[in-house]
Amino acid sequence: MDYRPLTQFLALADHLHFGRASDACHVSPSTLSRSIRQLEETLGVTLFERDNRHVTLTREGQLFHSYARETLEQWQAMQATLMAETRELAGEISIYCSVTASYSFLYRLLSEFRQRHARIEIKLHTGDPADAIARVQAENEDIAITARPRSLPDALAFKPLTTSPLVFIAPRDGADWLPATPETPTPSQWKGVPMILSESGLSRDHADTWFRAMGISPRIYAQVAGNEAIVSMVGLGFGVGIVPRIVLDNSPLLDRITILPVKPELPHYDVGLCVLKRRLKSALIEALWAQLPN
């Protein structure tokens, strides 16, 4: 049975943007548009109002959205029941994580899992860790490897993998704008320091909180997506960055970077698996979730 039209409909209903929805479904925008048009012709109604700028659900589209969601969940539950009868799980799981997480955690997470469940296909997507929670909530991904947010939404479950401190990093070759005594930060020392920070996410939240607590107005040189990009820019001498220690330890640019002994230290944060609680009803996802101890 082909449930791709329902999956593609739900992606467009969630994103309300053909480009982003087609990316989530791994098809071209034209293929997605054709699939939606065929679905509308089959149903005899218009599911979306669209023009060159906007996509919105119609009244009929909102009704069909509930049906599509329930149908897919029932199909997944039936798959789980049938697979339990044969005692062999099959299907696919999508995982989202940063590049660093992909080689820091995936082998440990998946090596035994793949031996146990050879018919489960893993779809891996990498990107900015700041997007991980939103992608899971939007059901663009089944599971994400991400930092635990300060406040975990009630709909999400989180299982820790490791703890990593956040650190201030600077170019190893030094620069005249580096603070002379990072152990005792003052606004005058830091006012001329070019900072390279994440655009958003937990590390940016912690950085903003630290600067406010110190009474420092940081000079932001660049805001970037992805911790690996921060390490690269710092290694090139553009400024001081803030990244998880685990990113630095796994970076090929480690020998170009030094850690500043800044006090007070930034908080540690938990890195782990994140999933929608109701998605744990899926036998495939539950099997992967169970790989890790509670």
TIVEX-752159 format. One line per field, with one value per residue: residue number from 1; residue in three letters; x, y, z of N, C-alpha, C in turn. Coordinates in nm, 2 decimals, padded with zeros to 4 digits. Layout:
% TIVEX-752159
num	[NUM  ...];
residu	[ALA  ...];
n.x	[X  ...];
n.y	[Y  ...];
n.z	[Z  ...];
ca.x	[X  ...];
ca.y	[Y  ...];
ca.z	[Z  ...];
c.x	[X  ...];
c.y	[Y  ...];
c.z	[Z  ...];
This chain:
% TIVEX-752159
num	[1  2  3  4  5  6  7  8  9  10  11  12  13  14  15  16  17  18  19  20  21  22  23  24  25  26  27  28  29  30  31  32  33  34  35  36  37  38  39  40  41  42  43  44  45  46  47  48  49  50  51  52  53  54  55  56  57  58  59  60  61  62  63  64  65  66  67  68  69  70  71  72  73  74  75  76  77  78  79  80  81  82  83  84  85  86  87  88  89  90  91  92  93  94  95  96  97  98  99  100  101  102  103  104  105  106  107  108  109  110  111  112  113  114  115  116  117  118  119  120  121  122  123  124  125  126  127  128  129  130  131  132  133  134  135  136  137  138  139  140  141  142  143  144  145  146  147  148  149  150  151  152  153  154  155  156  157  158  159  160  161  162  163  164  165  166  167  168  169  170  171  172  173  174  175  176  177  178  179  180  181  182  183  184  185  186  187  188  189  190  191  192  193  194  195  196  197  198  199  200  201  202  203  204  205  206  207  208  209  210  211  212  213  214  215  216  217  218  219  220  221  222  223  224  225  226  227  228  229  230  231  232  233  234  235  236  237  238  239  240  241  242  243  244  245  246  247  248  249  250  251  252  253  254  255  256  257  258  259  260  261  262  263  264  265  266  267  268  269  270  271  272  273  274  275  276  277  278  279  280  281  282  283  284  285  286  287  288  289  290  291  292  293  294];
residu	[MET  ASP  TYR  ARG  PRO  LEU  THR  GLN  PHE  LEU  ALA  LEU  ALA  ASP  HIS  LEU  HIS  PHE  GLY  ARG  ALA  SER  ASP  ALA  CYS  HIS  VAL  SER  PRO  SER  THR  LEU  SER  ARG  SER  ILE  ARG  GLN  LEU  GLU  GLU  THR  LEU  GLY  VAL  THR  LEU  PHE  GLU  ARG  ASP  ASN  ARG  HIS  VAL  THR  LEU  THR  ARG  GLU  GLY  GLN  LEU  PHE  HIS  SER  TYR  ALA  ARG  GLU  THR  LEU  GLU  GLN  TRP  GLN  ALA  MET  GLN  ALA  THR  LEU  MET  ALA  GLU  THR  ARG  GLU  LEU  ALA  GLY  GLU  ILE  SER  ILE  TYR  CYS  SER  VAL  THR  ALA  SER  TYR  SER  PHE  LEU  TYR  ARG  LEU  LEU  SER  GLU  PHE  ARG  GLN  ARG  HIS  ALA  ARG  ILE  GLU  ILE  LYS  LEU  HIS  THR  GLY  ASP  PRO  ALA  ASP  ALA  ILE  ALA  ARG  VAL  GLN  ALA  GLU  ASN  GLU  ASP  ILE  ALA  ILE  THR  ALA  ARG  PRO  ARG  SER  LEU  PRO  ASP  ALA  LEU  ALA  PHE  LYS  PRO  LEU  THR  THR  SER  PRO  LEU  VAL  PHE  ILE  ALA  PRO  ARG  ASP  GLY  ALA  ASP  TRP  LEU  PRO  ALA  THR  PRO  GLU  THR  PRO  THR  PRO  SER  GLN  TRP  LYS  GLY  VAL  PRO  MET  ILE  LEU  SER  GLU  SER  GLY  LEU  SER  ARG  ASP  HIS  ALA  ASP  THR  TRP  PHE  ARG  ALA  MET  GLY  ILE  SER  PRO  ARG  ILE  TYR  ALA  GLN  VAL  ALA  GLY  ASN  GLU  ALA  ILE  VAL  SER  MET  VAL  GLY  LEU  GLY  PHE  GLY  VAL  GLY  ILE  VAL  PRO  ARG  ILE  VAL  LEU  ASP  ASN  SER  PRO  LEU  LEU  ASP  ARG  ILE  THR  ILE  LEU  PRO  VAL  LYS  PRO  GLU  LEU  PRO  HIS  TYR  ASP  VAL  GLY  LEU  CYS  VAL  LEU  LYS  ARG  ARG  LEU  LYS  SER  ALA  LEU  ILE  GLU  ALA  LEU  TRP  ALA  GLN  LEU  PRO  ASN];
n.x	[00.08  00.05  00.13  00.25  00.13  -00.03  00.16  00.31  00.11  00.06  00.32  00.32  00.10  00.20  00.43  00.34  00.47  00.60  00.87  01.01  00.85  00.89  01.16  01.16  01.02  01.19  01.16  01.11  00.99  00.81  00.72  00.60  00.39  00.25  00.16  -00.01  -00.20  -00.31  -00.41  -00.61  -00.78  -00.86  -01.01  -01.19  -01.20  -01.06  -00.77  -00.57  -00.52  -00.34  -00.10  00.15  00.29  00.18  00.06  -00.22  -00.43  -00.74  -01.09  -01.18  -00.93  -00.83  -01.01  -00.94  -00.68  -00.68  -00.79  -00.58  -00.36  -00.45  -00.49  -00.23  -00.11  -00.26  -00.19  00.08  00.07  -00.06  00.14  00.33  00.21  00.18  00.45  00.54  00.42  00.57  00.81  01.02  01.14  01.07  01.13  01.16  01.36  01.39  01.66  01.79  02.07  02.36  02.67  02.89  02.76  02.69  02.92  03.01  02.82  02.66  02.77  02.80  02.53  02.40  02.53  02.50  02.22  02.17  02.26  02.07  01.84  01.82  01.66  01.56  01.58  01.79  01.75  01.95  01.98  02.16  02.24  02.19  02.21  02.03  01.79  01.68  01.49  01.25  01.22  01.16  00.92  00.76  00.74  00.91  01.12  01.19  01.35  01.58  01.92  02.02  02.08  01.94  01.67  01.62  01.36  01.17  00.94  00.61  00.52  00.74  00.98  01.29  01.62  01.92  02.25  02.52  02.71  02.81  03.03  02.99  03.22  03.44  03.62  03.92  04.15  04.45  04.69  04.66  04.56  04.54  04.31  04.21  04.08  04.27  04.27  04.08  03.98  03.88  03.65  03.56  03.36  03.51  03.73  03.61  03.47  03.58  03.61  03.57  03.28  03.17  02.89  02.62  02.33  02.09  01.93  02.03  02.30  02.33  02.14  02.25  02.49  02.40  02.28  02.50  02.66  02.48  02.47  02.73  02.73  02.81  02.81  02.82  03.04  02.92  03.05  02.98  02.69  02.61  02.50  02.53  02.77  03.01  03.08  03.14  03.37  03.54  03.56  03.67  03.92  04.03  04.08  03.89  03.76  03.63  03.46  03.17  03.12  03.00  03.21  03.25  03.22  03.45  03.65  03.62  03.69  03.86  04.01  04.12  04.39  04.43  04.30  04.24  04.13  03.96  04.02  03.77  03.59  03.28  03.22  03.05  02.73  02.71  02.56  02.31  02.33  02.13  01.88  01.59  01.24  00.90  00.66  00.43  00.51  00.66  00.50  00.54  00.68  00.93  01.06  01.05  01.21  01.47  01.49  01.49  01.74  01.91  02.00  01.78];
n.y	[-00.12  00.22  00.49  00.73  00.97  01.06  01.11  01.31  01.51  01.57  01.68  01.91  02.04  02.09  02.25  02.44  02.53  02.48  02.43  02.37  02.16  01.97  01.92  01.79  01.56  01.45  01.48  01.65  01.99  02.00  01.74  01.70  01.89  01.78  01.54  01.63  01.76  01.54  01.40  01.58  01.57  01.31  01.31  01.51  01.77  02.09  02.10  02.28  02.63  02.82  03.06  03.26  03.34  03.24  02.95  02.78  02.59  02.47  02.46  02.20  02.08  02.10  01.92  01.68  01.66  01.56  01.31  01.20  01.20  01.02  00.79  00.72  00.67  00.45  00.27  00.24  00.13  -00.11  -00.22  -00.27  -00.46  -00.67  -00.72  -00.80  -01.05  -01.19  -01.16  -01.00  -00.68  -00.43  -00.15  00.21  00.45  00.79  01.00  01.29  01.50  01.68  01.73  01.66  01.50  01.29  01.14  01.11  00.97  00.79  00.54  00.40  00.39  00.27  00.03  -00.22  -00.22  -00.24  -00.50  -00.65  -00.57  -00.59  -00.53  -00.28  00.04  00.32  00.66  00.92  01.26  01.56  01.87  02.20  02.19  02.35  02.33  02.09  02.01  02.13  02.01  01.75  01.79  01.88  01.65  01.60  01.44  01.13  01.08  01.28  01.36  01.56  01.86  01.87  02.08  02.38  02.38  02.11  02.03  01.90  01.71  01.57  01.31  01.24  01.10  01.07  01.08  01.17  01.41  01.75  02.02  02.37  02.58  02.86  02.95  03.03  03.16  02.97  03.10  03.34  03.69  04.05  04.14  03.97  03.89  03.99  03.88  03.63  03.49  03.66  03.83  04.15  04.42  04.61  04.47  04.29  04.44  04.49  04.24  04.03  03.84  03.51  03.36  03.11  03.12  03.06  02.86  02.63  02.68  02.94  03.07  03.02  03.16  03.43  03.47  03.45  03.67  03.88  03.85  03.92  04.18  04.26  04.39  04.22  04.23  04.13  03.95  03.76  03.56  03.23  02.92  02.62  02.44  02.35  02.53  02.76  02.68  02.66  02.93  03.05  02.92  03.03  03.28  03.48  03.55  03.50  03.21  03.02  02.69  02.35  02.14  01.88  01.91  02.05  01.87  01.67  01.79  01.85  02.08  02.11  02.15  02.42  02.57  02.72  02.68  02.92  03.00  03.09  03.25  03.31  02.96  02.84  02.67  02.31  02.08  01.84  01.59  01.40  01.15  01.25  01.24  01.23  01.16  01.00  00.88  00.67  00.46  00.33  00.03  00.02  00.26  00.24  00.01  00.11  00.31  00.16  00.06  00.21  00.26  00.35];
n.z	[00.00  -00.08  00.10  00.06  -00.06  00.15  00.35  00.22  00.19  00.47  00.53  00.37  00.49  00.74  00.69  00.51  00.28  -00.03  -00.10  00.14  00.24  00.03  00.06  00.31  00.24  00.06  -00.22  -00.54  -00.57  -00.78  -00.81  -00.56  -00.58  -00.79  -00.67  -00.47  -00.62  -00.76  -00.54  -00.46  -00.69  -00.67  -00.43  -00.49  -00.39  -00.30  -00.13  -00.05  -00.05  -00.27  -00.38  -00.54  -00.32  -00.07  00.11  00.22  00.43  00.33  00.45  00.40  00.37  00.64  00.76  00.63  00.72  00.98  00.93  00.77  00.94  01.15  01.00  00.91  01.15  01.24  01.04  01.09  01.34  01.28  01.12  01.31  01.47  01.29  01.23  01.48  01.49  01.30  01.42  01.33  01.27  01.03  00.81  00.81  00.99  01.06  01.14  01.30  01.33  01.44  01.25  01.41  01.61  01.45  01.41  01.66  01.82  01.67  01.58  01.82  01.90  01.69  01.60  01.73  01.71  01.44  01.38  01.52  01.40  01.10  00.88  00.92  00.80  00.81  00.79  00.77  00.86  00.86  01.03  01.16  01.51  01.65  01.53  01.58  01.78  01.69  01.44  01.51  01.65  01.44  01.31  01.10  01.14  01.30  01.52  01.71  01.78  02.02  02.23  02.55  02.60  02.80  02.91  02.86  02.62  02.69  02.52  02.44  02.47  02.63  02.63  02.79  02.64  02.69  02.87  02.81  02.85  02.79  02.62  02.60  02.31  02.14  01.88  01.85  01.79  01.90  01.96  01.95  02.05  02.24  02.57  02.85  03.11  03.13  03.34  03.52  03.42  03.27  03.17  03.02  02.93  02.75  02.56  02.31  02.20  01.93  01.88  01.79  01.75  01.79  01.59  01.72  01.97  02.24  02.33  02.25  02.41  02.66  02.63  02.60  02.85  03.02  02.94  03.00  03.28  03.35  03.29  03.04  02.71  02.43  02.15  01.86  01.61  01.42  01.35  01.33  01.18  01.32  01.51  01.42  01.22  01.37  01.51  01.29  01.20  01.42  01.43  01.21  01.30  01.33  01.56  01.90  02.01  02.12  02.21  02.24  02.43  02.33  02.05  01.99  02.06  01.88  01.64  01.33  01.34  01.59  01.67  01.62  01.79  02.11  02.45  02.64  02.98  03.11  03.37  03.55  03.47  03.18  03.17  03.18  02.94  02.87  02.63  02.41  02.30  02.14  02.11  01.99  02.24  02.17  01.94  02.03  02.04  01.80  01.69  01.57  01.64  01.92  01.95  01.89  02.08  02.31  02.31  02.46  02.81  03.07];
ca.x	[00.00  00.13  00.09  00.33  00.05  -00.07  00.28  00.34  00.00  00.09  00.44  00.28  00.01  00.29  00.53  00.28  00.57  00.63  01.01  01.05  00.78  00.95  01.28  01.13  00.98  01.30  01.11  01.12  00.87  00.71  00.67  00.50  00.28  00.17  00.10  -00.12  -00.30  -00.37  -00.49  -00.73  -00.86  -00.92  -01.11  -01.29  -01.20  -00.94  -00.71  -00.49  -00.53  -00.20  -00.06  00.29  00.35  00.12  -00.01  -00.30  -00.52  -00.89  -01.17  -01.17  -00.79  -00.82  -01.08  -00.86  -00.55  -00.71  -00.80  -00.45  -00.28  -00.50  -00.47  -00.09  -00.08  -00.32  -00.11  00.21  00.03  -00.08  00.27  00.40  00.14  00.22  00.59  00.55  00.39  00.69  00.93  01.12  01.10  01.12  01.08  01.27  01.36  01.47  01.74  01.85  02.17  02.47  02.78  02.96  02.69  02.69  03.04  03.03  02.72  02.58  02.83  02.76  02.39  02.34  02.60  02.42  02.08  02.17  02.27  01.95  01.72  01.88  01.56  01.52  01.66  01.82  01.76  02.02  01.99  02.25  02.22  02.21  02.14  01.93  01.67  01.65  01.36  01.14  01.20  01.09  00.79  00.69  00.74  01.00  01.22  01.14  01.43  01.69  02.03  02.03  02.09  01.81  01.63  01.60  01.23  01.14  00.79  00.54  00.49  00.86  01.06  01.44  01.70  02.06  02.37  02.64  02.71  02.92  03.04  03.01  03.35  03.49  03.74  04.00  04.26  04.57  04.79  04.64  04.52  04.55  04.18  04.18  04.08  04.40  04.25  03.95  03.93  03.81  03.59  03.51  03.31  03.61  03.81  03.54  03.40  03.63  03.63  03.47  03.22  03.11  02.79  02.51  02.21  01.98  01.95  02.06  02.43  02.31  02.07  02.35  02.59  02.33  02.26  02.63  02.70  02.40  02.51  02.86  02.71  02.88  02.74  02.92  03.05  02.90  03.11  02.90  02.60  02.62  02.42  02.61  02.89  03.13  03.12  03.20  03.51  03.62  03.58  03.76  04.04  04.08  04.12  03.79  03.70  03.61  03.34  03.12  03.08  03.02  03.35  03.25  03.24  03.59  03.73  03.61  03.71  03.99  04.08  04.15  04.52  04.43  04.21  04.27  04.01  03.99  03.97  03.67  03.51  03.24  03.21  02.92  02.67  02.71  02.43  02.29  02.30  02.07  01.78  01.46  01.13  00.76  00.61  00.33  00.58  00.72  00.41  00.59  00.77  01.06  01.12  01.06  01.33  01.59  01.48  01.52  01.89  01.98  01.95  01.70];
ca.y	[00.00  00.35  00.60  00.85  01.09  01.11  01.17  01.44  01.60  01.62  01.76  02.04  02.10  02.13  02.35  02.55  02.59  02.36  02.40  02.30  02.03  01.88  01.88  01.70  01.44  01.41  01.49  01.78  02.06  01.97  01.61  01.72  01.96  01.68  01.45  01.70  01.78  01.41  01.37  01.67  01.52  01.19  01.35  01.60  01.89  02.16  02.09  02.40  02.75  02.86  03.15  03.27  03.37  03.17  02.82  02.77  02.48  02.50  02.39  02.06  02.04  02.08  01.79  01.57  01.65  01.47  01.17  01.15  01.17  00.90  00.68  00.68  00.61  00.32  00.19  00.21  00.03  -00.24  -00.28  -00.32  -00.59  -00.78  -00.75  -00.87  -01.18  -01.25  -01.13  -00.93  -00.55  -00.38  -00.02  00.31  00.55  00.91  01.05  01.42  01.54  01.76  01.65  01.61  01.39  01.17  01.05  01.09  00.88  00.70  00.41  00.33  00.38  00.18  -00.09  -00.34  -00.22  -00.29  -00.64  -00.71  -00.53  -00.57  -00.48  -00.14  00.13  00.44  00.78  01.02  01.40  01.64  02.01  02.28  02.13  02.44  02.30  01.95  01.99  02.17  01.90  01.63  01.83  01.89  01.52  01.58  01.34  01.04  01.10  01.37  01.37  01.71  01.90  01.88  02.22  02.42  02.34  02.01  02.03  01.79  01.60  01.51  01.23  01.26  01.00  01.12  01.00  01.22  01.55  01.82  02.16  02.47  02.64  02.97  02.91  03.14  03.11  02.93  03.19  03.46  03.81  04.16  04.17  03.87  03.94  03.96  03.79  03.57  03.43  03.77  03.91  04.28  04.48  04.68  04.36  04.21  04.52  04.48  04.10  03.99  03.71  03.43  03.28  03.04  03.21  03.03  02.73  02.63  02.74  03.09  03.11  03.02  03.27  03.55  03.47  03.48  03.81  03.97  03.84  03.99  04.32  04.28  04.39  04.16  04.27  04.01  03.96  03.67  03.46  03.12  02.80  02.50  02.46  02.33  02.66  02.85  02.63  02.70  03.08  03.08  02.87  03.13  03.40  03.59  03.59  03.41  03.14  02.94  02.57  02.24  02.08  01.76  01.95  02.08  01.75  01.59  01.88  01.84  02.20  02.12  02.21  02.56  02.63  02.71  02.71  03.03  02.97  03.19  03.23  03.18  02.87  02.82  02.54  02.18  02.04  01.70  01.55  01.27  01.13  01.32  01.18  01.26  01.04  00.92  00.80  00.55  00.34  00.26  -00.07  00.05  00.36  00.18  -00.08  00.19  00.38  00.06  00.03  00.29  00.24  00.46];
ca.z	[00.00  -00.09  00.19  00.04  -00.08  00.28  00.41  00.15  00.23  00.60  00.53  00.32  00.59  00.85  00.65  00.43  00.19  -00.11  -00.10  00.27  00.25  -00.06  00.12  00.41  00.18  -00.03  -00.36  -00.59  -00.55  -00.89  -00.77  -00.45  -00.64  -00.87  -00.58  -00.40  -00.72  -00.78  -00.42  -00.47  -00.79  -00.62  -00.33  -00.55  -00.32  -00.29  00.01  -00.02  -00.13  -00.29  -00.48  -00.55  -00.19  00.04  00.10  00.34  00.43  00.32  00.55  00.36  00.40  00.78  00.79  00.58  00.80  01.09  00.88  00.72  01.06  01.21  00.91  00.91  01.28  01.24  00.96  01.16  01.45  01.22  01.08  01.43  01.51  01.19  01.25  01.60  01.46  01.23  01.51  01.26  01.24  00.90  00.78  00.82  01.09  01.03  01.26  01.27  01.43  01.39  01.19  01.52  01.67  01.36  01.43  01.81  01.89  01.58  01.58  01.95  01.90  01.58  01.56  01.78  01.66  01.30  01.39  01.57  01.31  00.97  00.79  00.95  00.72  00.88  00.71  00.85  00.81  00.95  01.01  01.28  01.62  01.70  01.46  01.60  01.85  01.60  01.33  01.57  01.68  01.32  01.25  00.99  01.18  01.40  01.64  01.70  01.88  02.05  02.37  02.62  02.62  02.94  02.94  02.77  02.60  02.75  02.42  02.40  02.56  02.62  02.70  02.77  02.59  02.75  02.92  02.76  02.89  02.69  02.64  02.52  02.23  02.07  01.80  01.93  01.76  01.98  01.89  02.04  02.11  02.34  02.71  02.92  03.22  03.12  03.47  03.59  03.31  03.30  03.04  02.95  02.86  02.65  02.47  02.18  02.15  01.83  01.92  01.69  01.82  01.72  01.56  01.81  02.03  02.38  02.35  02.24  02.53  02.77  02.61  02.63  02.99  03.08  02.91  03.08  03.42  03.37  03.25  02.92  02.58  02.34  02.01  01.78  01.47  01.32  01.40  01.23  01.20  01.33  01.59  01.34  01.15  01.47  01.53  01.17  01.20  01.53  01.39  01.11  01.36  01.32  01.69  02.01  02.00  02.23  02.15  02.33  02.43  02.24  01.92  01.97  02.08  01.75  01.53  01.27  01.37  01.73  01.70  01.59  01.89  02.25  02.53  02.74  03.11  03.15  03.49  03.58  03.36  03.13  03.21  03.10  02.90  02.84  02.49  02.41  02.20  02.16  02.03  02.04  02.32  02.10  01.84  02.10  02.01  01.69  01.73  01.52  01.72  02.05  01.95  01.90  02.21  02.42  02.31  02.57  02.94  03.13];
c.x	[00.09  00.07  00.17  00.24  00.00  00.04  00.31  00.23  00.03  00.21  00.40  00.19  00.09  00.37  00.46  00.38  00.62  00.78  01.05  00.98  00.85  01.08  01.26  01.09  01.08  01.24  01.13  00.99  00.76  00.65  00.57  00.38  00.19  00.10  -00.02  -00.23  -00.38  -00.46  -00.62  -00.83  -00.93  -01.03  -01.22  -01.30  -01.07  -00.89  -00.63  -00.52  -00.38  -00.19  00.09  00.36  00.30  00.06  -00.09  -00.39  -00.67  -00.96  -01.17  -01.03  -00.77  -00.89  -00.99  -00.73  -00.57  -00.72  -00.66  -00.36  -00.32  -00.47  -00.33  -00.05  -00.14  -00.24  00.02  00.18  00.01  00.05  00.34  00.34  00.18  00.37  00.62  00.52  00.50  00.82  01.04  01.07  01.15  01.06  01.19  01.25  01.45  01.53  01.80  01.95  02.27  02.58  02.86  02.89  02.69  02.80  03.07  02.94  02.66  02.64  02.78  02.61  02.34  02.41  02.53  02.28  02.07  02.18  02.14  01.83  01.77  01.79  01.51  01.62  01.67  01.83  01.82  02.02  02.07  02.22  02.24  02.14  02.03  01.79  01.61  01.51  01.24  01.12  01.13  00.95  00.70  00.68  00.81  01.10  01.15  01.21  01.54  01.79  02.05  02.05  01.95  01.78  01.61  01.46  01.18  00.99  00.73  00.53  00.62  00.92  01.21  01.51  01.85  02.16  02.50  02.61  02.83  02.92  03.04  03.14  03.37  03.62  03.79  04.10  04.38  04.68  04.77  04.59  04.52  04.42  04.13  04.18  04.21  04.38  04.10  03.89  03.86  03.75  03.54  03.46  03.41  03.70  03.74  03.47  03.45  03.66  03.53  03.41  03.16  03.02  02.69  02.40  02.10  02.02  02.00  02.19  02.42  02.24  02.17  02.45  02.52  02.31  02.39  02.67  02.61  02.44  02.64  02.85  02.79  02.79  02.84  02.92  03.04  02.95  03.03  02.81  02.58  02.53  02.52  02.74  03.02  03.18  03.18  03.35  03.60  03.65  03.68  03.90  04.11  04.11  04.02  03.74  03.70  03.47  03.30  03.06  03.08  03.16  03.35  03.27  03.39  03.68  03.73  03.64  03.85  04.08  04.13  04.29  04.54  04.35  04.27  04.14  04.05  03.94  03.88  03.60  03.40  03.21  03.06  02.86  02.71  02.57  02.42  02.26  02.24  01.97  01.65  01.36  01.00  00.71  00.52  00.39  00.65  00.63  00.46  00.69  00.91  01.13  01.14  01.18  01.46  01.60  01.53  01.67  01.96  01.92  01.87  01.78];
c.y	[00.12  00.46  00.73  00.97  01.15  01.18  01.30  01.55  01.66  01.71  01.90  02.11  02.15  02.25  02.47  02.62  02.47  02.33  02.32  02.17  01.93  01.83  01.77  01.56  01.38  01.39  01.63  01.85  02.03  01.83  01.62  01.79  01.87  01.58  01.51  01.72  01.65  01.37  01.45  01.62  01.39  01.22  01.44  01.73  01.96  02.16  02.21  02.51  02.80  02.96  03.16  03.29  03.28  03.04  02.81  02.65  02.53  02.43  02.24  02.00  02.01  01.95  01.67  01.55  01.55  01.33  01.12  01.12  01.04  00.78  00.63  00.62  00.47  00.22  00.15  00.11  -00.11  -00.31  -00.34  -00.45  -00.70  -00.82  -00.83  -01.02  -01.26  -01.24  -01.07  -00.79  -00.50  -00.24  00.08  00.40  00.67  00.97  01.19  01.45  01.63  01.67  01.58  01.49  01.27  01.08  01.03  00.98  00.77  00.56  00.33  00.30  00.28  00.05  -00.21  -00.34  -00.27  -00.44  -00.71  -00.69  -00.49  -00.51  -00.34  -00.05  00.26  00.55  00.89  01.16  01.48  01.79  02.08  02.22  02.22  02.40  02.16  01.93  02.02  02.07  01.78  01.67  01.84  01.76  01.51  01.47  01.26  01.07  01.20  01.34  01.52  01.73  01.91  02.03  02.25  02.37  02.24  02.01  01.90  01.67  01.53  01.42  01.25  01.16  01.04  01.02  01.04  01.36  01.62  01.96  02.25  02.55  02.76  02.93  03.03  03.08  03.08  03.03  03.33  03.58  03.93  04.19  04.07  03.93  03.90  03.86  03.73  03.52  03.53  03.87  04.04  04.33  04.55  04.58  04.30  04.30  04.52  04.35  04.07  03.85  03.64  03.33  03.21  03.14  03.19  02.90  02.75  02.70  02.89  03.14  03.12  03.14  03.40  03.57  03.51  03.62  03.91  03.97  03.91  04.13  04.36  04.29  04.34  04.22  04.15  04.03  03.88  03.59  03.35  03.00  02.68  02.53  02.44  02.45  02.76  02.81  02.67  02.85  03.12  03.04  02.96  03.26  03.51  03.63  03.48  03.34  03.07  02.81  02.46  02.18  01.95  01.79  01.98  01.96  01.66  01.67  01.85  01.97  02.22  02.18  02.36  02.64  02.62  02.74  02.82  02.98  03.07  03.15  03.34  03.09  02.87  02.69  02.43  02.16  01.90  01.68  01.41  01.26  01.20  01.27  01.23  01.13  00.95  00.83  00.68  00.43  00.27  00.16  -00.05  00.15  00.31  00.09  00.00  00.26  00.29  00.02  00.10  00.27  00.37  00.55];
c.z	[00.00  -00.01  00.17  00.01  00.06  00.36  00.35  00.18  00.37  00.61  00.48  00.42  00.70  00.81  00.58  00.34  00.11  -00.11  00.02  00.28  00.15  -00.01  00.23  00.36  00.08  -00.17  -00.41  -00.57  -00.66  -00.86  -00.66  -00.50  -00.71  -00.78  -00.51  -00.50  -00.75  -00.67  -00.42  -00.57  -00.75  -00.52  -00.38  -00.47  -00.33  -00.14  00.05  -00.11  -00.15  -00.40  -00.48  -00.42  -00.07  00.01  00.23  00.32  00.42  00.44  00.52  00.39  00.55  00.82  00.75  00.66  00.91  01.04  00.84  00.84  01.13  01.13  00.91  01.04  01.30  01.16  01.02  01.28  01.39  01.17  01.20  01.48  01.42  01.21  01.37  01.58  01.39  01.31  01.43  01.22  01.10  00.88  00.79  00.94  01.05  01.15  01.21  01.38  01.36  01.33  01.30  01.59  01.58  01.38  01.58  01.87  01.80  01.58  01.71  01.95  01.80  01.55  01.60  01.72  01.52  01.29  01.43  01.47  01.17  00.87  00.82  00.88  00.80  00.78  00.80  00.78  00.91  00.92  01.15  01.39  01.68  01.64  01.50  01.67  01.76  01.49  01.39  01.60  01.56  01.25  01.12  01.01  01.29  01.53  01.61  01.81  01.90  02.20  02.43  02.64  02.77  02.99  02.83  02.74  02.64  02.65  02.38  02.51  02.53  02.70  02.68  02.72  02.67  02.80  02.86  02.81  02.77  02.72  02.55  02.44  02.16  01.98  01.88  01.91  01.83  01.89  01.99  02.11  02.22  02.48  02.78  03.03  03.21  03.25  03.55  03.49  03.35  03.17  02.96  02.87  02.74  02.54  02.33  02.12  02.05  01.86  01.80  01.76  01.73  01.70  01.67  01.88  02.17  02.41  02.34  02.36  02.65  02.76  02.64  02.78  03.06  03.06  02.99  03.23  03.45  03.33  03.13  02.80  02.48  02.20  01.92  01.64  01.37  01.41  01.30  01.27  01.21  01.41  01.52  01.27  01.25  01.50  01.41  01.17  01.31  01.49  01.28  01.17  01.36  01.46  01.79  01.99  02.12  02.17  02.26  02.32  02.34  02.10  01.89  01.97  01.95  01.63  01.47  01.29  01.51  01.76  01.67  01.69  02.03  02.33  02.63  02.87  03.18  03.28  03.50  03.46  03.31  03.17  03.12  03.05  02.86  02.69  02.48  02.29  02.24  02.06  02.08  02.12  02.25  01.99  01.90  02.09  01.89  01.73  01.68  01.61  01.87  02.06  01.96  02.03  02.32  02.42  02.42  02.70  02.99  03.22];
